Amino acid sequence: MKTIPEELVHGLSETVSHELLGQSVVFTAFRAVGRLVGNCLASLKRSDAIAA
């Protein structure tokens, strides 16, 4: 459900894996928010460059 990439927990002990997954977010949604924020910041930077 949380769509955490397996490589983030690969090689960790079962206890640590459960702790990490239990305290995590829905990975795909979090990644989408990060992309949106990054795109907005890049757009602002381009706007500032054009205005200058």
C-alpha positions as a LaTeX table, in Angstrom:
\begin{tabular}{lrrr}
\hline
Residue & $x$ (\AA) & $y$ (\AA) & $z$ (\AA) \\
\hline
Met1 & 0.00 & 0.00 & 0.00 \\
Lys2 & 2.76 & 2.45 & 0.84 \\
Thr3 & 4.66 & 1.61 & $-2.37$ \\
Ile4 & 8.08 & 1.84 & $-0.71$ \\
Pro5 & 10.86 & 0.74 & $-3.08$ \\
Glu6 & 12.27 & $-2.60$ & $-1.93$ \\
Glu7 & 15.85 & $-1.35$ & $-2.17$ \\
Leu8 & 15.20 & 1.01 & 0.75 \\
Val9 & 14.67 & $-1.89$ & 3.16 \\
His10 & 16.82 & $-4.53$ & 1.46 \\
Gly11 & 19.51 & $-5.79$ & 3.81 \\
Leu12 & 17.97 & $-4.29$ & 6.95 \\
Ser13 & 16.97 & $-6.43$ & 9.87 \\
Glu14 & 13.29 & $-7.36$ & 10.10 \\
Thr15 & 12.84 & $-5.07$ & 13.11 \\
Val16 & 14.42 & $-2.05$ & 11.44 \\
Ser17 & 12.50 & $-2.75$ & 8.22 \\
His18 & 9.20 & $-2.79$ & 10.13 \\
Glu19 & 10.11 & 0.43 & 11.95 \\
Leu20 & 11.01 & 2.16 & 8.69 \\
Leu21 & 7.88 & 0.99 & 6.90 \\
Gly22 & 5.68 & 1.76 & 9.89 \\
Gln23 & 6.86 & 5.37 & 10.03 \\
Ser24 & 6.83 & 5.96 & 6.29 \\
Val25 & 4.51 & 7.80 & 3.94 \\
Val26 & 2.83 & 6.67 & 0.74 \\
Phe27 & 5.98 & 6.84 & $-1.38$ \\
Thr28 & 4.39 & 7.59 & $-4.76$ \\
Ala29 & 2.31 & 10.45 & $-3.33$ \\
Phe30 & 5.31 & 11.89 & $-1.49$ \\
Arg31 & 7.43 & 11.69 & $-4.66$ \\
Ala32 & 4.68 & 13.43 & $-6.65$ \\
Val33 & 4.57 & 16.28 & $-4.12$ \\
Gly34 & 8.36 & 16.60 & $-4.31$ \\
Arg35 & 8.23 & 16.78 & $-8.10$ \\
Leu36 & 5.49 & 19.42 & $-7.98$ \\
Val37 & 7.47 & 21.57 & $-5.54$ \\
Gly38 & 10.60 & 21.16 & $-7.67$ \\
Asn39 & 8.74 & 22.10 & $-10.85$ \\
Cys40 & 7.25 & 25.18 & $-9.17$ \\
Leu41 & 10.66 & 26.29 & $-7.93$ \\
Ala42 & 12.20 & 25.77 & $-11.38$ \\
Ser43 & 9.36 & 27.77 & $-12.93$ \\
Leu44 & 9.93 & 30.62 & $-10.47$ \\
Lys45 & 13.63 & 30.59 & $-11.22$ \\
Arg46 & 12.94 & 30.78 & $-14.97$ \\
Ser47 & 10.47 & 33.64 & $-14.40$ \\
Asp48 & 13.08 & 35.56 & $-12.38$ \\
Ala49 & 15.68 & 35.02 & $-15.12$ \\
Ile50 & 13.28 & 36.32 & $-17.79$ \\
Ala51 & 12.32 & 39.37 & $-15.70$ \\
Ala52 & 15.95 & 40.30 & $-15.01$ \\
\hline
\end{tabular}
